[in-house]
């Protein structure tokens, strides 16, 4: 998942700063003369010179309600890991607060105009800056890019996904400052997906040569060599993570000396820490806490990032027969009062999206008719599908007496549990028994190999917050090639293989013309809406809680911490 969340236990952290100053001894007074001459006046001692006290270090504290499982970008799709990369790692290009790409490791972003993209779209050439270095002073070169590609693609590494690197035919480094990517077909979403973190070859290649894999490399949990304005310093699992200023950063020095990430177990702990002034930045507060946070003088910043909370329906073979019927899925969409959930549980600060692409409206079909709360029509559809309450217990059965009991799973985040309870009651009113099977995030977002319930198909309906590869509309969630199995344990299509959808998603990848590609996404969004493969619950942009001491901060929906160099703390 792009926003797979891992919860940790809260640990108190006490930081004690001891400042030691020293002074020279005061000179002894002169002894008066015993001569008959009048004694001379004793000179006033000159005050001893002392060193100025050291400047107070600027240490900023961020609260995380989920703890990363790794810092190596090859092994995680977790949002809380990805946003840290602008602190200690580096991307070929990043995105500003308008979600517009700008160059970071490259001199310019490739385009057809500057010759970086060939006319047929099959070759993309990048030119690297000549001043970029790792935090240990080693130059960053094209060899690091080739090594990163090799690590994604080598079967010895159990990476989260090889996408999009598996779309490349080859990659070459004709010199230290040039990287050339060769594709078998044009690949439209390249800018949003490639080079989100580059690996240090000089650190990890010896590990790979010795062990045949970097899966267990110490660097994954302690990347002491990075390339951002800060460098990794310390990680105490379940408690905190620290990053300190990188003296070798090629763009200069950040205004902060240290960024301290504190892990807390839940939303209530985050709110309490921010209100008490124990932290400078937090994210994803329960919207019910927004008034209290604002009353405490904290600023709430909303940044669109493509994310939306939604229900994903399982139509694989092992799913309940009812949920594989489009009429039942449509009935569910009309049986839940999503407007009431947004109004009552989320203070009316959000609304229910209709498609996976509502945050990118140009890719949403303009003629989509929203699913409205209509329990009577929901009942009619269920009757049409053959689900009738035959024994009078309020829950529908099919002709063989099988109950319309569906398993719904998500994480134990408070707002999700509250929404589950509302949906459970509303579905019961139309004769559907919704069983709640929620788990801690580390279990829920496990892999097929871990036996995680979404991955192995134990759930009929799954819920989390997600979005396309923002700001690009692409997603590979529903590709048939991503359905997990014993032969494909890293697949993350937990929903099913629809040949029509697979063809549409595959086709859009090769369309370089923006308007033509947009039309394909109109087909995709319309088809998915009508089939109810995904049902939006509420919009979920990035919410940031900014403390009064913090200044100079801006956010991006793609690389949130892109301007961390400008962050500062005011007294």
C-alpha positions in Angstrom: 0.0 0.0 0.0 1.2 3.5 -0.6 0.1 4.5 2.8 0.6 1.3 4.8 0.7 2.3 8.4 2.6 0.7 11.3 1.7 1.5 14.9 4.3 1.5 17.7 4.3 1.8 21.5 4.8 5.2 23.2 8.1 5.8 25.0 8.9 9.0 26.8 12.1 10.6 25.7 14.0 13.0 27.9 16.8 15.2 26.4 19.1 16.8 28.9 21.4 19.5 27.6 24.4 20.4 29.9 26.3 23.5 29.1 29.7 23.9 30.7 31.4 27.3 30.8 34.8 28.1 32.2 36.3 31.4 33.5 39.9 32.5 34.1 40.9 33.2 37.7 40.8 36.9 38.8 44.3 38.4 39.3 45.4 38.9 42.9 45.6 42.5 44.1 49.0 44.2 44.3 50.7 44.3 47.8 51.3 47.9 49.0 54.9 49.1 49.2 56.6 49.7 52.6 58.6 52.7 51.3 58.1 56.2 52.6 56.5 57.2 49.3 52.8 57.3 49.2 51.5 54.0 48.1 50.4 53.8 44.5 46.7 53.1 43.7 45.9 49.5 43.1 45.0 49.0 39.4 41.5 47.7 38.7 41.8 44.1 37.4 40.9 43.7 33.8 37.9 41.3 33.5 39.1 38.0 32.1 38.0 37.2 28.6 35.6 34.2 28.3 34.4 32.2 25.3 30.9 33.1 24.2 28.3 30.5 25.2 27.7 28.0 22.5 24.7 28.8 20.3 21.6 26.8 21.3 21.0 23.9 18.9 17.8 24.1 17.0 16.1 20.7 17.4 12.6 20.3 15.9 10.3 17.5 17.0 7.8 15.8 14.7 5.1 13.4 15.9 4.5 10.2 13.9 1.6 7.9 14.8 3.1 5.1 12.7 6.7 3.9 12.7 8.4 3.0 9.4 9.5 -0.6 9.0 12.6 0.3 7.0 14.3 3.4 5.5 15.3 1.6 2.2 12.9 2.8 -0.5 13.1 -0.6 -2.2 11.4 -2.3 0.6 8.5 0.0 1.5 5.5 1.7 0.0 4.7 3.3 3.3 3.9 7.0 3.4 5.6 7.6 6.7 8.8 6.2 5.2 8.6 8.0 1.9 8.1 11.5 3.4 11.4 11.2 5.3 13.4 10.8 2.1 13.6 14.5 1.6 15.4 14.7 4.9 18.2 12.2 4.4 17.9 10.8 0.9 17.5 12.4 -2.5 15.3 12.1 -5.6 16.3 12.9 -9.2 13.5 15.6 -9.1 11.1 16.6 -6.4 7.8 18.5 -6.3 6.9 21.9 -4.9 3.8 23.1 -3.0 2.0 23.3 -6.4 3.0 19.7 -7.0 5.2 20.8 -9.9 8.4 18.9 -10.5 11.8 20.6 -10.2 15.3 19.2 -10.7 17.3 18.0 -7.7 20.0 15.6 -8.7 19.7 16.4 -12.4 20.5 19.6 -14.2 17.0 19.7 -15.9 14.0 17.4 -16.1 14.0 15.5 -19.4 11.6 16.6 -22.1 11.1 16.4 -25.8 12.0 20.1 -26.0 15.4 19.8 -24.4 16.2 16.5 -26.1 15.9 14.4 -22.9 13.0 12.4 -24.4 13.3 10.9 -27.8 10.7 11.5 -30.4 9.4 7.9 -30.1 9.3 8.1 -26.3 11.5 5.1 -26.0 14.7 6.8 -24.6 15.0 9.2 -21.7 18.3 10.8 -20.9 19.2 12.4 -17.6 22.2 14.7 -17.0 23.4 14.8 -13.4 24.8 17.9 -11.6 28.5 17.8 -11.1 28.5 18.9 -7.4 26.3 16.2 -5.9 27.9 14.0 -3.1 26.9 11.5 -0.5 27.0 12.5 3.1 30.5 10.9 3.4 31.8 13.1 0.6 31.8 10.4 -2.1 30.5 11.8 -5.4 27.0 10.7 -6.6 27.4 9.4 -10.1 25.5 7.5 -12.8 26.8 4.3 -11.4 24.6 4.8 -8.4 21.5 5.0 -10.6 22.5 1.8 -12.5 23.1 0.0 -9.2 19.7 1.1 -7.9 18.0 -0.3 -11.0 20.0 -3.5 -10.6 18.9 -3.9 -7.0 15.2 -3.4 -7.9 15.5 -6.1 -10.6 17.7 -8.7 -9.1 15.7 -11.7 -7.9 18.0 -11.9 -4.8 16.2 -8.9 -3.4 12.6 -9.2 -2.1 11.6 -5.7 -3.0 8.1 -4.2 -2.4 7.6 -4.0 -6.1 9.7 -3.8 -9.3 7.3 -1.4 -10.8 8.1 0.9 -12.7 11.7 -0.4 -13.2 10.4 -3.6 -14.9 9.1 -1.4 -17.7 12.7 -0.6 -18.7 14.5 -2.6 -21.4 17.9 -1.5 -20.1 19.7 1.4 -18.5 23.2 2.6 -19.2 25.8 5.1 -17.9 27.9 6.4 -20.8 29.8 8.6 -18.4 29.7 9.6 -14.7 27.2 12.4 -15.4 24.7 10.7 -17.8 22.0 8.1 -17.3 20.1 6.7 -20.2 16.9 4.8 -19.8 15.7 2.5 -22.7 12.0 1.4 -22.9 10.4 -1.2 -25.1 7.2 0.9 -25.1 6.6 4.5 -24.2 5.9 4.9 -20.5 3.7 7.9 -19.8 4.0 8.1 -15.9 7.8 8.0 -15.8 8.1 11.4 -14.1 5.9 10.5 -11.2 7.5 7.1 -10.6 11.2 6.9 -11.3 14.2 7.6 -9.1 12.3 8.1 -5.8 15.5 7.5 -3.9 18.9 6.4 -5.1 21.1 3.8 -3.4 24.8 4.4 -2.6 26.7 1.8 -4.6 29.9 2.2 -2.7 28.1 1.2 0.5 25.7 -1.5 -0.6 27.5 -3.2 -3.5 30.0 -5.0 -1.1 27.0 -6.3 0.9 25.3 -7.6 -2.3 28.5 -9.2 -3.5 29.0 -11.0 -0.2 25.4 -12.1 0.5 23.7 -12.0 -2.9 21.1 -9.7 -1.5 20.7 -6.4 0.4 17.5 -7.6 2.1 19.2 -7.7 5.5 21.7 -4.9 5.0 22.4 -2.9 8.1 21.9 0.2 5.9 18.2 -0.5 5.6 17.6 0.4 9.2 20.6 2.7 9.7 21.4 4.5 6.5 24.4 6.3 7.8 25.3 7.4 4.3 22.6 9.5 2.6 22.4 12.5 0.3 19.8 14.9 1.9 20.3 18.1 3.9 20.2 15.9 7.0 21.8 12.6 7.7 20.6 9.6 9.8 21.8 9.6 13.4 19.8 7.2 15.5 16.7 5.0 15.6 15.3 3.5 18.8 12.5 1.2 17.7 9.2 2.1 19.3 10.4 5.4 20.6 12.2 7.8 18.3 14.4 8.5 15.2 16.9 11.3 14.8 18.4 13.1 11.8 21.2 15.7 12.1 22.6 18.3 9.8 24.6 17.0 6.8 27.8 19.0 6.6 28.5 17.8 3.1 25.2 18.8 1.6 25.9 20.4 -1.8 23.1 23.0 -1.5 24.3 24.5 1.7 23.2 24.1 5.3 19.7 23.8 6.7 18.6 26.3 9.4 17.8 23.4 11.8 20.5 21.4 13.5 18.4 18.3 14.2 15.0 16.8 13.4 13.7 14.4 16.1 10.9 12.0 15.1 8.9 10.8 18.1 6.6 7.8 17.7 3.3 7.7 19.6 0.7 4.9 19.6 -2.4 6.8 18.6 -4.1 10.0 17.6 -4.9 11.0 21.1 -1.2 10.9 22.1 -0.3 13.1 19.1 -3.0 15.7 19.9 -1.9 15.8 23.6 1.8 16.3 22.7 1.0 19.1 20.2 -1.4 20.9 22.5 1.2 20.7 25.3 3.9 22.2 23.0 6.0 19.0 23.2 6.2 18.8 19.4 6.4 21.2 16.5 4.7 19.2 13.7 2.2 16.4 13.4 0.0 15.0 10.7 -3.3 13.3 10.1 -5.2 14.4 13.2 -8.7 13.1 13.8 -10.8 15.9 12.3 -12.8 16.0 15.5 -9.6 17.2 17.2 -9.1 20.2 14.8 -11.1 22.7 16.9 -9.0 21.9 20.0 -5.8 22.1 18.1 -6.7 25.5 16.6 -7.8 26.7 20.1 -4.3 25.8 21.3 -2.8 28.1 18.7 -1.7 25.4 16.3 -2.1 26.0 12.5 -3.8 23.4 10.3 -2.4 23.2 6.8 -4.3 21.1 4.1 -2.3 19.9 1.2 -3.9 17.8 -1.7 -1.9 14.7 -2.2 -4.2 12.3 -4.2 -5.3 10.3 -1.1 -8.8 9.3 -0.4 -10.3 6.8 2.1 -12.2 4.1 0.4 -13.6 0.6 0.4 -11.9 -1.9 -1.9 -14.1 -4.9 -2.9 -12.7 -8.4 -3.3 -14.0 -10.2 -6.4 -11.4 -13.0 -6.4 -12.5 -16.6 -6.3 -12.3 -17.0 -2.5 -14.6 -14.0 -1.8 -18.2 -14.3 -0.7 -20.4 -15.0 -3.8 -22.5 -12.0 -3.0 -19.7 -9.4 -3.1 -18.7 -10.7 -6.6 -22.1 -9.7 -7.9 -22.2 -6.1 -9.2 -25.8 -5.7 -8.0 -24.8 -6.4 -4.4 -21.9 -4.0 -4.6 -24.2 -1.3 -6.0 -26.7 -2.0 -3.2 -23.9 -1.5 -0.7 -23.0 1.8 -2.3 -26.6 3.0 -1.8 -27.1 1.5 1.6 -24.4 3.6 3.3 -25.1 7.3 4.0 -21.6 8.6 3.2 -22.8 12.2 3.5 -23.8 11.6 7.1 -20.5 10.0 7.9 -18.7 13.0 6.6 -21.0 15.4 8.3 -21.3 13.7 11.7 -17.9 12.0 12.2 -15.7 14.4 10.2 -17.4 17.7 11.1 -18.4 18.4 7.5 -14.7 19.1 6.7 -14.7 16.4 4.0 -17.0 14.9 1.4 -17.3 11.4 -0.2 -15.3 11.1 -3.5 -17.0 9.2 -6.3 -13.9 7.9 -8.1 -10.3 7.1 -7.3 -9.3 10.1 -9.4 -11.4 12.9 -7.8 -8.2 14.6 -6.6 -7.2 14.8 -10.3 -10.5 15.9 -11.7 -9.3 16.1 -15.3 -9.0 12.3 -15.3 -12.5 11.7 -13.8 -15.3 11.0 -16.3 -17.5 14.1 -16.3 -20.8 12.2 -16.6 -20.5 10.0 -13.5 -23.7 9.9 -11.4 -22.9 9.8 -7.7 -24.1 6.9 -5.6 -26.8 8.4 -3.4 -28.1 7.1 -0.1 -31.2 5.1 -1.1 -31.8 2.1 1.1 -35.1 1.2 -0.7 -33.3 0.8 -4.0 -30.6 -1.1 -2.3 -33.2 -3.6 -1.0 -34.7 -3.9 -4.5 -31.2 -4.8 -6.0 -30.6 -7.4 -3.3 -33.9 -9.0 -4.0 -33.1 -9.0 -7.7 -29.8 -10.7 -7.0 -31.6 -13.4 -5.1 -30.8 -12.4 -1.5 -34.0 -12.6 0.6 -34.6 -12.7 4.3 -36.1 -16.2 4.2 -36.1 -17.0 8.0 -37.1 -13.6 9.3 -34.0 -12.9 11.3 -33.3 -9.6 9.4 -30.3 -11.0 7.4 -30.8 -12.1 3.8 -30.0 -15.6 2.5 -29.7 -17.1 -0.9 -31.8 -20.0 -2.2 -29.5 -22.5 -0.4 -29.8 -20.7 2.9 -26.3 -19.1 2.9 -26.3 -15.9 4.9 -25.4 -12.5 3.3 -22.5 -12.1 5.8 -19.5 -10.1 4.5 -16.2 -9.6 6.2 -14.9 -6.0 6.4 -11.3 -5.2 7.5 -9.2 -2.2 8.1 -6.8 -0.8 10.7 -7.9 0.1 14.2 -7.6 3.8 13.6 -10.4 5.5 15.6 -12.2 7.2 12.8 -12.2 4.0 10.8 -13.7 2.1 13.7 -16.4 4.8 14.1 -17.3 4.7 10.4 -17.3 0.9 10.5 -19.9 0.9 13.3 -22.1 3.3 11.3 -21.8 1.3 8.1 -22.5 -2.0 10.0 -25.7 -0.6 11.3 -26.9 0.9 8.0 -26.1 -2.4 6.1 -28.0 -4.4 8.7 -31.0 -2.2 7.9 -31.1 -3.6 4.3 -30.3 -7.2 5.4 -26.5 -7.4 5.1 -24.5 -8.7 8.1 -21.1 -6.8 8.1 -18.5 -8.6 10.2 -15.7 -6.4 11.4 -12.3 -7.9 11.3 -9.9 -5.0 11.9 -6.3 -5.4 13.0 -3.2 -3.4 13.9 -1.7 -1.9 10.9 1.5 -4.0 10.9 -0.6 -7.1 10.6 -3.2 -5.7 8.2 -0.7 -4.4 5.8 1.5 -7.5 5.8 2.3 -9.4 2.6 0.9 -12.5 1.0 3.9 -14.4 2.5 3.0 -13.1 5.9 -0.6 -14.4 5.5 -2.1 -10.9 5.9 -5.9 -11.1 5.6 -6.2 -8.6 2.6 -3.4 -10.3 0.7 -4.6 -13.9 1.0 -8.3 -12.9 0.4 -9.8 -13.5 3.8 -11.8 -10.2 3.5 -14.7 -9.3 1.3 -14.2 -5.6 1.7 -11.0 -3.8 2.7 -10.5 -0.2 3.7 -7.6 2.2 3.7 -6.5 5.6 2.4 -4.8 5.6 -1.0 -4.6 7.2 -4.4 -2.9 7.1 -7.8 0.8 7.8 -8.3 0.1 11.4 -7.7 0.4 13.8 -9.5 0.1 11.2 -12.2 -3.2 9.3 -12.5 -1.5 5.9 -13.0 -2.0 3.0 -10.6 -1.1 -0.7 -11.0 -3.4 -1.9 -8.3 -5.9 -3.6 -10.6 -3.5 -5.2 -13.1 -4.0 -8.9 -13.4 -0.2 -9.4 -13.2 -0.4 -8.0 -9.6 -2.8 -10.6 -8.2 -0.8 -12.3 -5.4 -0.2 -16.1 -5.3 2.4 -18.6 -4.3 4.1 -17.9 -7.7 3.6 -14.2 -7.3 3.9 -13.5 -3.5 4.8 -9.8 -4.0 1.6 -9.0 -5.9 -0.7 -6.4 -4.4 -3.8 -6.6 -6.4 -6.0 -7.9 -3.6 -9.2 -7.3 -5.5 -9.2 -9.5 -8.6 -8.5 -9.7 -12.3 -10.9 -7.9 -14.6 -9.7 -8.2 -18.2 -11.5 -5.0 -19.3 -9.8 -3.0 -16.6 -6.5 -4.7 -17.1 -6.6 -3.7 -20.8 -7.5 -0.1 -20.1 -4.7 0.3 -17.4 -2.2 -1.3 -19.7 -3.2 0.9 -22.7 -2.9 4.2 -20.8 0.8 3.5 -19.9 1.9 3.9 -23.5 0.0 7.0 -24.4 2.2 10.0 -24.4 -0.5 12.4 -25.7 -2.1 14.0 -22.6 -5.6 14.4 -24.0 -5.8 10.9 -25.5 -4.6 9.4 -22.2 -7.1 11.5 -20.3 -9.9 9.9 -22.3 -8.8 6.5 -21.4 -8.9 7.4 -17.7 -12.5 8.7 -18.3 -13.3 5.1 -19.4 -11.5 3.6 -16.4 -13.1 5.9 -13.8 -16.6 5.4 -15.3 -16.2 1.6 -15.5 -14.8 1.3 -12.0 -17.6 3.5 -10.6 -20.4 1.5 -12.3 -18.8 -1.8 -11.2 -18.3 -0.4 -7.7 -14.8 -1.9 -7.4 -13.9 1.0 -5.2 -16.3 3.1 -3.0 -15.0 6.5 -1.7 -15.7 7.2 1.9 -14.0 10.6 2.5 -11.4 12.8 1.0 -8.1 12.4 2.7 -5.6 15.2 1.8 -2.5 15.6 3.9 -3.4 17.5 7.1 -0.4 19.1 8.9 -0.5 20.5 12.4 2.1 23.2 12.6 3.3 24.6 16.0 3.8 28.3 16.7 7.6 28.0 16.8 8.0 26.6 13.3 8.5 29.0 10.4 9.4 28.9 6.7 7.5 25.6 6.2 5.7 24.7 3.0 4.3 21.3 2.0 4.0 19.3 -1.2 1.5 16.6 -1.8 4.2 14.4 -3.4 7.5 15.3 -1.5 6.0 16.9 1.6 9.4 18.0 3.1 10.8 19.4 -0.1 11.8 22.8 1.4 13.1 21.5 4.7 16.2 23.6 4.2 14.1 26.7 5.0 12.5 25.4 8.1 13.4 27.3 11.2 12.4 27.6 14.9 11.6 30.9 16.5 12.1 31.6 20.1 
